[in-house]
Amino acid sequence: MNVLLICSMGASTANMCKKIEGAAAQEGIELTATAVAMAMMNDKIGWADVVLVGPQIRFMLDKVRAAAGDKPVEAIDMMAYGMMDGSKVLRQIKGMM
């Protein structure tokens, strides 16, 4: 499964990618997570199976959904993001599938 995380600069979500991949590995799920800045979204959105938006740019959800077509798009749970809780975000991803 390919998961794209989008935030304003792509930096803070890079850490979340590692946490999600670690949680997925513990569950035996093959998952690759990549973080990009909003400005680079169109370069990677075709690769993704699931798209998550950082809570700091949740106001951009409609724009991301329009670019993603029929792919599931949600904002990352704010508490999970703040705590860098990869397991909780992985549960969110599984719920989106």
Phi and psi restraints in degrees (range 20) as a CNS / XPLOR table:
assign (resid 1 and name C) (resid 2 and name N)
       (resid 2 and name CA) (resid 2 and name C) 1.0 -108.7 20.0 2
assign (resid 2 and name N) (resid 2 and name CA)
       (resid 2 and name C) (resid 3 and name N) 1.0 123.5 20.0 2
assign (resid 2 and name C) (resid 3 and name N)
       (resid 3 and name CA) (resid 3 and name C) 1.0 -117.7 20.0 2
assign (resid 3 and name N) (resid 3 and name CA)
       (resid 3 and name C) (resid 4 and name N) 1.0 125.9 20.0 2
assign (resid 3 and name C) (resid 4 and name N)
       (resid 4 and name CA) (resid 4 and name C) 1.0 -106.3 20.0 2
assign (resid 4 and name N) (resid 4 and name CA)
       (resid 4 and name C) (resid 5 and name N) 1.0 124.9 20.0 2
assign (resid 4 and name C) (resid 5 and name N)
       (resid 5 and name CA) (resid 5 and name C) 1.0 -107.6 20.0 2
assign (resid 5 and name N) (resid 5 and name CA)
       (resid 5 and name C) (resid 6 and name N) 1.0 128.4 20.0 2
assign (resid 5 and name C) (resid 6 and name N)
       (resid 6 and name CA) (resid 6 and name C) 1.0 -117.0 20.0 2
assign (resid 6 and name N) (resid 6 and name CA)
       (resid 6 and name C) (resid 7 and name N) 1.0 131.2 20.0 2
assign (resid 6 and name C) (resid 7 and name N)
       (resid 7 and name CA) (resid 7 and name C) 1.0 -139.4 20.0 2
assign (resid 7 and name N) (resid 7 and name CA)
       (resid 7 and name C) (resid 8 and name N) 1.0 -175.5 20.0 2
assign (resid 7 and name C) (resid 8 and name N)
       (resid 8 and name CA) (resid 8 and name C) 1.0 -65.3 20.0 2
assign (resid 8 and name N) (resid 8 and name CA)
       (resid 8 and name C) (resid 9 and name N) 1.0 -40.7 20.0 2
assign (resid 8 and name C) (resid 9 and name N)
       (resid 9 and name CA) (resid 9 and name C) 1.0 -119.9 20.0 2
assign (resid 9 and name N) (resid 9 and name CA)
       (resid 9 and name C) (resid 10 and name N) 1.0 -15.9 20.0 2
assign (resid 9 and name C) (resid 10 and name N)
       (resid 10 and name CA) (resid 10 and name C) 1.0 89.0 20.0 2
assign (resid 10 and name N) (resid 10 and name CA)
       (resid 10 and name C) (resid 11 and name N) 1.0 -4.1 20.0 2
assign (resid 10 and name C) (resid 11 and name N)
       (resid 11 and name CA) (resid 11 and name C) 1.0 -83.7 20.0 2
assign (resid 11 and name N) (resid 11 and name CA)
       (resid 11 and name C) (resid 12 and name N) 1.0 -51.9 20.0 2
assign (resid 11 and name C) (resid 12 and name N)
       (resid 12 and name CA) (resid 12 and name C) 1.0 -66.2 20.0 2
assign (resid 12 and name N) (resid 12 and name CA)
       (resid 12 and name C) (resid 13 and name N) 1.0 -32.2 20.0 2
assign (resid 12 and name C) (resid 13 and name N)
       (resid 13 and name CA) (resid 13 and name C) 1.0 -75.5 20.0 2
assign (resid 13 and name N) (resid 13 and name CA)
       (resid 13 and name C) (resid 14 and name N) 1.0 -16.6 20.0 2
assign (resid 13 and name C) (resid 14 and name N)
       (resid 14 and name CA) (resid 14 and name C) 1.0 -61.5 20.0 2
assign (resid 14 and name N) (resid 14 and name CA)
       (resid 14 and name C) (resid 15 and name N) 1.0 -39.3 20.0 2
assign (resid 14 and name C) (resid 15 and name N)
       (resid 15 and name CA) (resid 15 and name C) 1.0 -65.6 20.0 2
assign (resid 15 and name N) (resid 15 and name CA)
       (resid 15 and name C) (resid 16 and name N) 1.0 -40.3 20.0 2
assign (resid 15 and name C) (resid 16 and name N)
       (resid 16 and name CA) (resid 16 and name C) 1.0 -63.7 20.0 2
assign (resid 16 and name N) (resid 16 and name CA)
       (resid 16 and name C) (resid 17 and name N) 1.0 -36.6 20.0 2
assign (resid 16 and name C) (resid 17 and name N)
       (resid 17 and name CA) (resid 17 and name C) 1.0 -56.5 20.0 2
assign (resid 17 and name N) (resid 17 and name CA)
       (resid 17 and name C) (resid 18 and name N) 1.0 -45.9 20.0 2
assign (resid 17 and name C) (resid 18 and name N)
       (resid 18 and name CA) (resid 18 and name C) 1.0 -62.2 20.0 2
assign (resid 18 and name N) (resid 18 and name CA)
       (resid 18 and name C) (resid 19 and name N) 1.0 -40.4 20.0 2
assign (resid 18 and name C) (resid 19 and name N)
       (resid 19 and name CA) (resid 19 and name C) 1.0 -66.5 20.0 2
assign (resid 19 and name N) (resid 19 and name CA)
       (resid 19 and name C) (resid 20 and name N) 1.0 -41.1 20.0 2
assign (resid 19 and name C) (resid 20 and name N)
       (resid 20 and name CA) (resid 20 and name C) 1.0 -65.3 20.0 2
assign (resid 20 and name N) (resid 20 and name CA)
       (resid 20 and name C) (resid 21 and name N) 1.0 -45.9 20.0 2
assign (resid 20 and name C) (resid 21 and name N)
       (resid 21 and name CA) (resid 21 and name C) 1.0 -62.1 20.0 2
assign (resid 21 and name N) (resid 21 and name CA)
       (resid 21 and name C) (resid 22 and name N) 1.0 -38.2 20.0 2
assign (resid 21 and name C) (resid 22 and name N)
       (resid 22 and name CA) (resid 22 and name C) 1.0 -64.2 20.0 2
assign (resid 22 and name N) (resid 22 and name CA)
       (resid 22 and name C) (resid 23 and name N) 1.0 -43.5 20.0 2
assign (resid 22 and name C) (resid 23 and name N)
       (resid 23 and name CA) (resid 23 and name C) 1.0 -64.5 20.0 2
assign (resid 23 and name N) (resid 23 and name CA)
       (resid 23 and name C) (resid 24 and name N) 1.0 -40.2 20.0 2
assign (resid 23 and name C) (resid 24 and name N)
       (resid 24 and name CA) (resid 24 and name C) 1.0 -65.2 20.0 2
assign (resid 24 and name N) (resid 24 and name CA)
       (resid 24 and name C) (resid 25 and name N) 1.0 -41.9 20.0 2
assign (resid 24 and name C) (resid 25 and name N)
       (resid 25 and name CA) (resid 25 and name C) 1.0 -61.4 20.0 2
assign (resid 25 and name N) (resid 25 and name CA)
       (resid 25 and name C) (resid 26 and name N) 1.0 -39.4 20.0 2
assign (resid 25 and name C) (resid 26 and name N)
       (resid 26 and name CA) (resid 26 and name C) 1.0 -63.0 20.0 2
assign (resid 26 and name N) (resid 26 and name CA)
       (resid 26 and name C) (resid 27 and name N) 1.0 -29.5 20.0 2
assign (resid 26 and name C) (resid 27 and name N)
       (resid 27 and name CA) (resid 27 and name C) 1.0 -94.7 20.0 2
assign (resid 27 and name N) (resid 27 and name CA)
       (resid 27 and name C) (resid 28 and name N) 1.0 1.5 20.0 2
assign (resid 27 and name C) (resid 28 and name N)
       (resid 28 and name CA) (resid 28 and name C) 1.0 74.1 20.0 2
assign (resid 28 and name N) (resid 28 and name CA)
       (resid 28 and name C) (resid 29 and name N) 1.0 24.0 20.0 2
assign (resid 28 and name C) (resid 29 and name N)
       (resid 29 and name CA) (resid 29 and name C) 1.0 -97.8 20.0 2
assign (resid 29 and name N) (resid 29 and name CA)
       (resid 29 and name C) (resid 30 and name N) 1.0 129.7 20.0 2
assign (resid 29 and name C) (resid 30 and name N)
       (resid 30 and name CA) (resid 30 and name C) 1.0 -82.7 20.0 2
assign (resid 30 and name N) (resid 30 and name CA)
       (resid 30 and name C) (resid 31 and name N) 1.0 112.8 20.0 2
assign (resid 30 and name C) (resid 31 and name N)
       (resid 31 and name CA) (resid 31 and name C) 1.0 -146.3 20.0 2
assign (resid 31 and name N) (resid 31 and name CA)
       (resid 31 and name C) (resid 32 and name N) 1.0 137.4 20.0 2
assign (resid 31 and name C) (resid 32 and name N)
       (resid 32 and name CA) (resid 32 and name C) 1.0 -121.7 20.0 2
assign (resid 32 and name N) (resid 32 and name CA)
       (resid 32 and name C) (resid 33 and name N) 1.0 125.9 20.0 2
assign (resid 32 and name C) (resid 33 and name N)
       (resid 33 and name CA) (resid 33 and name C) 1.0 -115.3 20.0 2
assign (resid 33 and name N) (resid 33 and name CA)
       (resid 33 and name C) (resid 34 and name N) 1.0 135.7 20.0 2
assign (resid 33 and name C) (resid 34 and name N)
       (resid 34 and name CA) (resid 34 and name C) 1.0 -131.8 20.0 2
assign (resid 34 and name N) (resid 34 and name CA)
       (resid 34 and name C) (resid 35 and name N) 1.0 138.3 20.0 2
assign (resid 34 and name C) (resid 35 and name N)
       (resid 35 and name CA) (resid 35 and name C) 1.0 -107.4 20.0 2
assign (resid 35 and name N) (resid 35 and name CA)
       (resid 35 and name C) (resid 36 and name N) 1.0 138.0 20.0 2
assign (resid 35 and name C) (resid 36 and name N)
       (resid 36 and name CA) (resid 36 and name C) 1.0 -138.7 20.0 2
assign (resid 36 and name N) (resid 36 and name CA)
       (resid 36 and name C) (resid 37 and name N) 1.0 156.9 20.0 2
assign (resid 36 and name C) (resid 37 and name N)
       (resid 37 and name CA) (resid 37 and name C) 1.0 -74.9 20.0 2
assign (resid 37 and name N) (resid 37 and name CA)
       (resid 37 and name C) (resid 38 and name N) 1.0 153.8 20.0 2
assign (resid 37 and name C) (resid 38 and name N)
       (resid 38 and name CA) (resid 38 and name C) 1.0 -52.6 20.0 2
assign (resid 38 and name N) (resid 38 and name CA)
       (resid 38 and name C) (resid 39 and name N) 1.0 -37.3 20.0 2
assign (resid 38 and name C) (resid 39 and name N)
       (resid 39 and name CA) (resid 39 and name C) 1.0 -64.4 20.0 2
assign (resid 39 and name N) (resid 39 and name CA)
       (resid 39 and name C) (resid 40 and name N) 1.0 -22.0 20.0 2
assign (resid 39 and name C) (resid 40 and name N)
       (resid 40 and name CA) (resid 40 and name C) 1.0 -103.1 20.0 2
assign (resid 40 and name N) (resid 40 and name CA)
       (resid 40 and name C) (resid 41 and name N) 1.0 3.4 20.0 2
assign (resid 40 and name C) (resid 41 and name N)
       (resid 41 and name CA) (resid 41 and name C) 1.0 -51.1 20.0 2
assign (resid 41 and name N) (resid 41 and name CA)
       (resid 41 and name C) (resid 42 and name N) 1.0 -47.0 20.0 2
assign (resid 41 and name C) (resid 42 and name N)
       (resid 42 and name CA) (resid 42 and name C) 1.0 -65.8 20.0 2
assign (resid 42 and name N) (resid 42 and name CA)
       (resid 42 and name C) (resid 43 and name N) 1.0 -21.7 20.0 2
assign (resid 42 and name C) (resid 43 and name N)
       (resid 43 and name CA) (resid 43 and name C) 1.0 -72.7 20.0 2
assign (resid 43 and name N) (resid 43 and name CA)
       (resid 43 and name C) (resid 44 and name N) 1.0 -24.9 20.0 2
assign (resid 43 and name C) (resid 44 and name N)
       (resid 44 and name CA) (resid 44 and name C) 1.0 -118.0 20.0 2
assign (resid 44 and name N) (resid 44 and name CA)
       (resid 44 and name C) (resid 45 and name N) 1.0 -12.9 20.0 2
assign (resid 44 and name C) (resid 45 and name N)
       (resid 45 and name CA) (resid 45 and name C) 1.0 -64.0 20.0 2
assign (resid 45 and name N) (resid 45 and name CA)
       (resid 45 and name C) (resid 46 and name N) 1.0 -29.8 20.0 2
assign (resid 45 and name C) (resid 46 and name N)
       (resid 46 and name CA) (resid 46 and name C) 1.0 -66.5 20.0 2
assign (resid 46 and name N) (resid 46 and name CA)
       (resid 46 and name C) (resid 47 and name N) 1.0 -26.7 20.0 2
assign (resid 46 and name C) (resid 47 and name N)
       (resid 47 and name CA) (resid 47 and name C) 1.0 -74.6 20.0 2
assign (resid 47 and name N) (resid 47 and name CA)
       (resid 47 and name C) (resid 48 and name N) 1.0 -27.9 20.0 2
assign (resid 47 and name C) (resid 48 and name N)
       (resid 48 and name CA) (resid 48 and name C) 1.0 -80.2 20.0 2
assign (resid 48 and name N) (resid 48 and name CA)
       (resid 48 and name C) (resid 49 and name N) 1.0 146.1 20.0 2
assign (resid 48 and name C) (resid 49 and name N)
       (resid 49 and name CA) (resid 49 and name C) 1.0 -92.5 20.0 2
assign (resid 49 and name N) (resid 49 and name CA)
       (resid 49 and name C) (resid 50 and name N) 1.0 -32.0 20.0 2
assign (resid 49 and name C) (resid 50 and name N)
       (resid 50 and name CA) (resid 50 and name C) 1.0 -137.4 20.0 2
assign (resid 50 and name N) (resid 50 and name CA)
       (resid 50 and name C) (resid 51 and name N) 1.0 142.2 20.0 2
assign (resid 50 and name C) (resid 51 and name N)
       (resid 51 and name CA) (resid 51 and name C) 1.0 -123.8 20.0 2
assign (resid 51 and name N) (resid 51 and name CA)
       (resid 51 and name C) (resid 52 and name N) 1.0 129.7 20.0 2
assign (resid 51 and name C) (resid 52 and name N)
       (resid 52 and name CA) (resid 52 and name C) 1.0 -118.9 20.0 2
assign (resid 52 and name N) (resid 52 and name CA)
       (resid 52 and name C) (resid 53 and name N) 1.0 141.9 20.0 2
assign (resid 52 and name C) (resid 53 and name N)
       (resid 53 and name CA) (resid 53 and name C) 1.0 -112.6 20.0 2
assign (resid 53 and name N) (resid 53 and name CA)
       (resid 53 and name C) (resid 54 and name N) 1.0 133.9 20.0 2
assign (resid 53 and name C) (resid 54 and name N)
       (resid 54 and name CA) (resid 54 and name C) 1.0 -60.1 20.0 2
assign (resid 54 and name N) (resid 54 and name CA)
       (resid 54 and name C) (resid 55 and name N) 1.0 145.1 20.0 2
assign (resid 54 and name C) (resid 55 and name N)
       (resid 55 and name CA) (resid 55 and name C) 1.0 -60.1 20.0 2
assign (resid 55 and name N) (resid 55 and name CA)
       (resid 55 and name C) (resid 56 and name N) 1.0 -25.7 20.0 2
assign (resid 55 and name C) (resid 56 and name N)
       (resid 56 and name CA) (resid 56 and name C) 1.0 -71.8 20.0 2
assign (resid 56 and name N) (resid 56 and name CA)
       (resid 56 and name C) (resid 57 and name N) 1.0 -14.8 20.0 2
assign (resid 56 and name C) (resid 57 and name N)
       (resid 57 and name CA) (resid 57 and name C) 1.0 -125.0 20.0 2
assign (resid 57 and name N) (resid 57 and name CA)
       (resid 57 and name C) (resid 58 and name N) 1.0 28.6 20.0 2
assign (resid 57 and name C) (resid 58 and name N)
       (resid 58 and name CA) (resid 58 and name C) 1.0 -59.0 20.0 2
assign (resid 58 and name N) (resid 58 and name CA)
       (resid 58 and name C) (resid 59 and name N) 1.0 -22.4 20.0 2
assign (resid 58 and name C) (resid 59 and name N)
       (resid 59 and name CA) (resid 59 and name C) 1.0 -65.1 20.0 2
assign (resid 59 and name N) (resid 59 and name CA)
       (resid 59 and name C) (resid 60 and name N) 1.0 -12.3 20.0 2
assign (resid 59 and name C) (resid 60 and name N)
       (resid 60 and name CA) (resid 60 and name C) 1.0 -94.6 20.0 2
assign (resid 60 and name N) (resid 60 and name CA)
       (resid 60 and name C) (resid 61 and name N) 1.0 7.0 20.0 2
assign (resid 60 and name C) (resid 61 and name N)
       (resid 61 and name CA) (resid 61 and name C) 1.0 -54.3 20.0 2
assign (resid 61 and name N) (resid 61 and name CA)
       (resid 61 and name C) (resid 62 and name N) 1.0 -43.5 20.0 2
assign (resid 61 and name C) (resid 62 and name N)
       (resid 62 and name CA) (resid 62 and name C) 1.0 -62.5 20.0 2
assign (resid 62 and name N) (resid 62 and name CA)
       (resid 62 and name C) (resid 63 and name N) 1.0 -40.3 20.0 2
assign (resid 62 and name C) (resid 63 and name N)
       (resid 63 and name CA) (resid 63 and name C) 1.0 -65.6 20.0 2
assign (resid 63 and name N) (resid 63 and name CA)
       (resid 63 and name C) (resid 64 and name N) 1.0 -41.9 20.0 2
assign (resid 63 and name C) (resid 64 and name N)
       (resid 64 and name CA) (resid 64 and name C) 1.0 -66.8 20.0 2
assign (resid 64 and name N) (resid 64 and name CA)
       (resid 64 and name C) (resid 65 and name N) 1.0 -43.4 20.0 2
assign (resid 64 and name C) (resid 65 and name N)
       (resid 65 and name CA) (resid 65 and name C) 1.0 -60.2 20.0 2
assign (resid 65 and name N) (resid 65 and name CA)
       (resid 65 and name C) (resid 66 and name N) 1.0 -39.4 20.0 2
assign (resid 65 and name C) (resid 66 and name N)
       (resid 66 and name CA) (resid 66 and name C) 1.0 -63.9 20.0 2
assign (resid 66 and name N) (resid 66 and name CA)
       (resid 66 and name C) (resid 67 and name N) 1.0 -39.3 20.0 2
assign (resid 66 and name C) (resid 67 and name N)
       (resid 67 and name CA) (resid 67 and name C) 1.0 -73.7 20.0 2
assign (resid 67 and name N) (resid 67 and name CA)
       (resid 67 and name C) (resid 68 and name N) 1.0 -29.9 20.0 2
assign (resid 67 and name C) (resid 68 and name N)
       (resid 68 and name CA) (resid 68 and name C) 1.0 -81.1 20.0 2
assign (resid 68 and name N) (resid 68 and name CA)
       (resid 68 and name C) (resid 69 and name N) 1.0 -15.4 20.0 2
assign (resid 68 and name C) (resid 69 and name N)
       (resid 69 and name CA) (resid 69 and name C) 1.0 67.0 20.0 2
assign (resid 69 and name N) (resid 69 and name CA)
       (resid 69 and name C) (resid 70 and name N) 1.0 -122.2 20.0 2
assign (resid 69 and name C) (resid 70 and name N)
       (resid 70 and name CA) (resid 70 and name C) 1.0 -92.7 20.0 2
assign (resid 70 and name N) (resid 70 and name CA)
       (resid 70 and name C) (resid 71 and name N) 1.0 7.8 20.0 2
assign (resid 70 and name C) (resid 71 and name N)
       (resid 71 and name CA) (resid 71 and name C) 1.0 -77.1 20.0 2
assign (resid 71 and name N) (resid 71 and name CA)
       (resid 71 and name C) (resid 72 and name N) 1.0 144.4 20.0 2
assign (resid 71 and name C) (resid 72 and name N)
       (resid 72 and name CA) (resid 72 and name C) 1.0 -67.9 20.0 2
assign (resid 72 and name N) (resid 72 and name CA)
       (resid 72 and name C) (resid 73 and name N) 1.0 134.5 20.0 2
assign (resid 72 and name C) (resid 73 and name N)
       (resid 73 and name CA) (resid 73 and name C) 1.0 -134.0 20.0 2
assign (resid 73 and name N) (resid 73 and name CA)
       (resid 73 and name C) (resid 74 and name N) 1.0 129.4 20.0 2
assign (resid 73 and name C) (resid 74 and name N)
       (resid 74 and name CA) (resid 74 and name C) 1.0 -145.0 20.0 2
assign (resid 74 and name N) (resid 74 and name CA)
       (resid 74 and name C) (resid 75 and name N) 1.0 161.4 20.0 2
assign (resid 74 and name C) (resid 75 and name N)
       (resid 75 and name CA) (resid 75 and name C) 1.0 -81.8 20.0 2
assign (resid 75 and name N) (resid 75 and name CA)
       (resid 75 and name C) (resid 76 and name N) 1.0 143.5 20.0 2
assign (resid 75 and name C) (resid 76 and name N)
       (resid 76 and name CA) (resid 76 and name C) 1.0 -67.3 20.0 2
assign (resid 76 and name N) (resid 76 and name CA)
       (resid 76 and name C) (resid 77 and name N) 1.0 136.1 20.0 2
assign (resid 76 and name C) (resid 77 and name N)
       (resid 77 and name CA) (resid 77 and name C) 1.0 -52.5 20.0 2
assign (resid 77 and name N) (resid 77 and name CA)
       (resid 77 and name C) (resid 78 and name N) 1.0 127.7 20.0 2
assign (resid 77 and name C) (resid 78 and name N)
       (resid 78 and name CA) (resid 78 and name C) 1.0 -61.3 20.0 2
assign (resid 78 and name N) (resid 78 and name CA)
       (resid 78 and name C) (resid 79 and name N) 1.0 -42.0 20.0 2
assign (resid 78 and name C) (resid 79 and name N)
       (resid 79 and name CA) (resid 79 and name C) 1.0 -67.3 20.0 2
assign (resid 79 and name N) (resid 79 and name CA)
       (resid 79 and name C) (resid 80 and name N) 1.0 -42.6 20.0 2
assign (resid 79 and name C) (resid 80 and name N)
       (resid 80 and name CA) (resid 80 and name C) 1.0 -62.3 20.0 2
assign (resid 80 and name N) (resid 80 and name CA)
       (resid 80 and name C) (resid 81 and name N) 1.0 -39.3 20.0 2
assign (resid 80 and name C) (resid 81 and name N)
       (resid 81 and name CA) (resid 81 and name C) 1.0 -66.6 20.0 2
assign (resid 81 and name N) (resid 81 and name CA)
       (resid 81 and name C) (resid 82 and name N) 1.0 -47.2 20.0 2
assign (resid 81 and name C) (resid 82 and name N)
       (resid 82 and name CA) (resid 82 and name C) 1.0 -62.0 20.0 2
assign (resid 82 and name N) (resid 82 and name CA)
       (resid 82 and name C) (resid 83 and name N) 1.0 -34.8 20.0 2
assign (resid 82 and name C) (resid 83 and name N)
       (resid 83 and name CA) (resid 83 and name C) 1.0 -89.5 20.0 2
assign (resid 83 and name N) (resid 83 and name CA)
       (resid 83 and name C) (resid 84 and name N) 1.0 -3.6 20.0 2
assign (resid 83 and name C) (resid 84 and name N)
       (resid 84 and name CA) (resid 84 and name C) 1.0 52.5 20.0 2
assign (resid 84 and name N) (resid 84 and name CA)
       (resid 84 and name C) (resid 85 and name N) 1.0 47.8 20.0 2
assign (resid 84 and name C) (resid 85 and name N)
       (resid 85 and name CA) (resid 85 and name C) 1.0 -91.1 20.0 2
assign (resid 85 and name N) (resid 85 and name CA)
       (resid 85 and name C) (resid 86 and name N) 1.0 89.6 20.0 2
assign (resid 85 and name C) (resid 86 and name N)
       (resid 86 and name CA) (resid 86 and name C) 1.0 -61.8 20.0 2
assign (resid 86 and name N) (resid 86 and name CA)
       (resid 86 and name C) (resid 87 and name N) 1.0 -33.8 20.0 2
assign (resid 86 and name C) (resid 87 and name N)
       (resid 87 and name CA) (resid 87 and name C) 1.0 -65.6 20.0 2
assign (resid 87 and name N) (resid 87 and name CA)
       (resid 87 and name C) (resid 88 and name N) 1.0 -41.3 20.0 2
assign (resid 87 and name C) (resid 88 and name N)
       (resid 88 and name CA) (resid 88 and name C) 1.0 -67.7 20.0 2
assign (resid 88 and name N) (resid 88 and name CA)
       (resid 88 and name C) (resid 89 and name N) 1.0 -40.0 20.0 2
assign (resid 88 and name C) (resid 89 and name N)
       (resid 89 and name CA) (resid 89 and name C) 1.0 -68.6 20.0 2
assign (resid 89 and name N) (resid 89 and name CA)
       (resid 89 and name C) (resid 90 and name N) 1.0 -35.7 20.0 2
assign (resid 89 and name C) (resid 90 and name N)
       (resid 90 and name CA) (resid 90 and name C) 1.0 -61.9 20.0 2
assign (resid 90 and name N) (resid 90 and name CA)
       (resid 90 and name C) (resid 91 and name N) 1.0 -41.6 20.0 2
assign (resid 90 and name C) (resid 91 and name N)
       (resid 91 and name CA) (resid 91 and name C) 1.0 -60.1 20.0 2
assign (resid 91 and name N) (resid 91 and name CA)
       (resid 91 and name C) (resid 92 and name N) 1.0 -39.9 20.0 2
assign (resid 91 and name C) (resid 92 and name N)
       (resid 92 and name CA) (resid 92 and name C) 1.0 -62.3 20.0 2
assign (resid 92 and name N) (resid 92 and name CA)
       (resid 92 and name C) (resid 93 and name N) 1.0 -44.4 20.0 2
assign (resid 92 and name C) (resid 93 and name N)
       (resid 93 and name CA) (resid 93 and name C) 1.0 -60.2 20.0 2
assign (resid 93 and name N) (resid 93 and name CA)
       (resid 93 and name C) (resid 94 and name N) 1.0 -46.4 20.0 2
assign (resid 93 and name C) (resid 94 and name N)
       (resid 94 and name CA) (resid 94 and name C) 1.0 -62.3 20.0 2
assign (resid 94 and name N) (resid 94 and name CA)
       (resid 94 and name C) (resid 95 and name N) 1.0 -35.3 20.0 2
assign (resid 94 and name C) (resid 95 and name N)
       (resid 95 and name CA) (resid 95 and name C) 1.0 -69.1 20.0 2
assign (resid 95 and name N) (resid 95 and name CA)
       (resid 95 and name C) (resid 96 and name N) 1.0 -22.9 20.0 2
assign (resid 95 and name C) (resid 96 and name N)
       (resid 96 and name CA) (resid 96 and name C) 1.0 -80.6 20.0 2
assign (resid 96 and name N) (resid 96 and name CA)
       (resid 96 and name C) (resid 97 and name N) 1.0 -20.4 20.0 2
